[in-house]
Amino acid sequence: STRLPMEMVMTLVSSTIRNSKGGLKKNDFDARAIEFMRALPLATVKKALEEFGEAKVNRLANKASYLMGILRRQSRGEERPKEKKEYSMNSTVVQSRFKVSEEDAEAIFSAAVEASKGKLTRADFDERNVKFMRELEKELAEKAIMEFATYTGLTKLNNKGSYLMGVLRRVGSGEEIKPKEKGGDGERRGKGGGKGGGKGGR
């Protein structure tokens, strides 16, 4: 099968970059994607680049990988996942409600593990945490995860996953995070004022 001429593919790429109004740059189209495009029919390449150009590219951590995903899907003739539906039996649609991509989530976890100075591992972030975090805005997700990673009492937590869920919910609801320090945890409330009064009164 004949491959598309390199000049033709590069012209389409240049046009996509121009139409993105600064959202895309030449280095977002790596050699792997260019070669993949050359092996596809022209109509498929145009359709894929159009979809890539319309995506919210400023939210993507790895634009080249995202483009490869579109190209592979288009080459199989599959439709793009519908954005608006929140819930569906189809898992690809369910993913559209996530505001943080898988790549961005992993990058945030890596930074948190590093910031914790050995107190956290990737395994401390369970599936429930990951799903909840990805439904938040990226800035809030980062804020919550880094708050958790730098919490002074991290090593004393019996259930890190539950504590993190609390932080995620608090940040997600817009409440300010008040860092909890050691001691003064309010457990001494209600001491005294108890039994007193003795037997007396014979």
C-alpha positions in Angstrom: 0.0 0.0 0.0 1.3 3.5 -0.9 2.2 5.8 2.0 1.2 9.4 2.1 4.0 11.8 1.0 5.8 13.4 4.0 5.1 16.9 2.6 1.3 16.3 2.5 1.3 15.1 6.1 3.4 18.0 7.3 1.1 20.5 5.5 -1.9 19.0 7.4 0.1 19.2 10.6 1.0 22.8 10.0 -2.6 23.6 9.3 -3.7 21.9 12.6 -1.1 23.9 14.5 -2.2 27.2 12.9 -5.9 26.5 13.7 -5.1 25.6 17.3 -4.2 29.3 17.9 -1.2 28.5 20.1 -2.6 25.4 21.7 -0.3 23.1 19.7 3.3 23.2 18.7 5.4 21.3 16.2 7.0 19.2 18.8 3.5 17.9 19.9 3.7 15.8 16.7 6.5 13.3 17.2 8.1 11.1 14.5 6.0 8.1 15.6 2.7 9.9 15.0 4.0 11.3 11.6 4.9 7.8 10.4 1.6 6.4 11.6 -0.3 9.1 9.7 1.6 8.4 6.5 0.3 4.8 6.6 -3.3 5.8 6.9 -5.8 7.0 4.2 -5.8 10.8 3.7 -9.5 11.1 4.9 -8.6 9.3 8.2 -5.6 11.5 8.9 -7.7 14.7 8.3 -10.5 13.4 10.6 -7.9 12.5 13.3 -6.1 15.9 13.1 -9.4 17.7 13.2 -10.4 15.9 16.4 -6.9 16.6 17.9 -7.2 20.3 17.1 -10.6 20.5 18.7 -9.5 18.8 22.0 -8.8 20.7 25.1 -5.1 20.3 24.5 -4.0 22.8 27.2 -5.2 20.2 29.8 -3.1 17.4 28.3 0.2 16.4 29.9 1.3 14.3 26.9 -0.2 15.6 23.7 1.8 13.2 21.5 0.3 10.1 23.3 -3.1 11.6 23.1 -2.7 12.1 19.3 -1.5 8.5 18.9 -4.7 7.3 20.7 -6.9 9.3 18.3 -5.0 8.0 15.3 -5.2 4.3 16.4 -9.0 4.7 17.1 -9.6 6.4 13.8 -7.6 3.7 11.9 -9.9 1.1 13.4 -12.9 3.2 12.3 -14.2 3.7 15.8 -16.2 6.8 16.7 -14.8 9.2 19.4 -16.3 8.8 22.9 -19.2 11.2 23.5 -18.3 14.0 25.9 -21.6 15.0 27.5 -23.0 11.8 28.9 -22.0 11.4 32.5 -22.8 7.8 33.1 -23.2 4.8 30.7 -22.6 1.1 30.6 -19.8 1.9 28.2 -16.6 2.6 30.2 -15.1 4.9 27.5 -18.0 7.2 28.1 -17.7 7.1 31.9 -14.1 8.3 31.6 -15.3 11.5 29.9 -16.4 12.9 33.3 -12.8 12.8 34.5 -11.1 16.2 34.5 -7.6 14.9 35.2 -6.1 12.5 32.6 -4.4 9.2 33.6 -1.0 10.7 32.6 -1.6 13.8 34.7 -2.8 11.7 37.7 0.3 9.5 37.6 2.6 12.6 37.4 0.8 14.1 40.5 1.3 10.8 42.4 5.0 10.6 41.4 5.5 14.2 42.7 3.7 13.3 45.9 5.7 10.2 46.6 8.9 12.3 46.1 7.6 15.1 48.3 6.7 12.7 51.1 10.5 11.9 51.5 9.9 8.1 51.7 6.7 8.1 53.7 4.5 7.3 50.7 4.5 4.8 47.9 2.3 4.6 44.8 0.4 1.8 46.5 -0.9 4.2 49.1 -3.2 5.7 46.5 -6.0 3.3 46.1 -8.5 3.0 43.3 -11.2 5.0 45.2 -8.7 7.9 45.7 -7.7 7.9 42.1 -11.3 8.1 40.8 -12.3 10.8 43.2 -9.2 12.8 42.5 -9.6 12.6 38.7 -13.1 14.1 39.0 -11.7 17.3 40.6 -10.2 20.2 38.7 -6.4 19.5 38.2 -5.3 22.4 40.4 -7.5 21.1 43.3 -6.4 17.5 42.8 -2.7 18.6 43.0 -3.4 20.8 46.1 -5.1 17.9 47.9 -2.5 15.3 47.0 0.4 17.5 48.0 -1.3 18.5 51.2 -1.6 14.7 52.0 2.1 14.0 51.0 3.5 16.7 53.3 1.2 16.0 56.3 3.4 15.8 59.3 1.6 12.9 60.9 1.7 10.7 57.8 3.6 7.8 59.3 1.1 7.6 62.2 -1.9 7.1 60.0 -3.5 3.6 60.2 -5.5 4.1 57.0 -3.8 6.5 54.6 -6.5 6.0 51.9 -9.3 7.1 54.2 -7.4 10.1 55.4 -6.7 11.1 51.8 -10.4 10.8 50.9 -11.1 13.2 53.6 -8.6 15.7 52.3 -9.9 15.3 48.7 -13.5 15.8 49.8 -12.6 18.9 51.8 -10.6 20.5 49.0 -13.2 19.5 46.4 -15.9 21.2 48.4 -13.8 24.4 48.5 -13.0 24.4 52.2 -9.6 25.7 53.2 -7.2 23.1 54.3 -5.9 23.6 57.8 -2.8 21.6 58.3 -3.1 19.2 61.2 -0.1 19.3 63.5 1.0 16.7 66.1 -0.7 17.0 69.4 -3.7 19.1 70.3 -6.0 16.7 68.6 -9.0 17.4 70.8 -9.1 14.0 72.4 -9.0 15.5 75.9 -12.3 17.2 75.5 -14.9 16.3 78.1 -12.4 15.2 80.8 -13.6 15.9 84.3 -17.1 17.1 85.1 -18.0 13.4 85.4 -18.7 11.2 88.3 -18.1 13.4 91.4 -20.8 13.7 94.0 -19.7 10.5 95.9 -22.0 8.3 97.9 -22.7 10.6 100.9 -26.1 11.2 102.4 -26.5 8.2 104.8 
